[in-house]
């Protein structure tokens, strides 16, 4: 399967995971933000696919962009979408960037923002 087909399949699979997740019920281990995060960023096979899905790390920018689009589009309903994506991306950042470094970057960003006002 060509790489672009794998990318499309991964994006469609993630959209299906997001759209089918029951956000009103976060009580079970299979229906939590942790479970959703693992489906999106865990590099697991989606929906019984026999082919290996492209590792999300290889297309991080595409996945993040798609999450932002899902969070802000007017073509889907639910005010929860922005909150959900913010929590997913916050966790992703903490996994990618060690926490002390992330805190330092956040402080630098805030300082630079204050300097521009």
DAFEN-V676719 format. One line per field, one symbol per residue. ss: DSSP state (a for helix, b for strand, c for the rest). psi: psi as a letter, one per 30 degrees, with the letter a starting at -180 (. if undefined). burial: I if it has 24 or more other C-alpha atoms within 12 Angstrom, else O. A space follows every 10 residues. Layout:
ss = ???
psi = ???
burial = ???
This chain:
ss = ccaaaaaaaa aaaaaaaaaa cccccccccc ccaaaaaaaa accccccccc cccccaaaaa aaaaaaaaaa aaccccccca aaaaaaaaaa aaaaaaccaa aaaaaaaaaa aaaaacc
psi = kleeeeeeee eeeeeeeeff kjffjhflff hleeeeeeee ffglkkhgkf kkkkkfefhe eeeeeeeeee ffkfflljff eeeeeeeeee eeeeeekkee eeeeeeeeee eeeeff.
burial = OOOOOOIOII IOIIIOIIOO IOOOOOOOOO OOIOOIIIII IOOIOIOOOO OOIIIIOOOI OOIIOIIOOI IOOOOOOOOO IOOIIOOIIO OIOOOOOOOO OOOOOOOOOO OOOOOOO
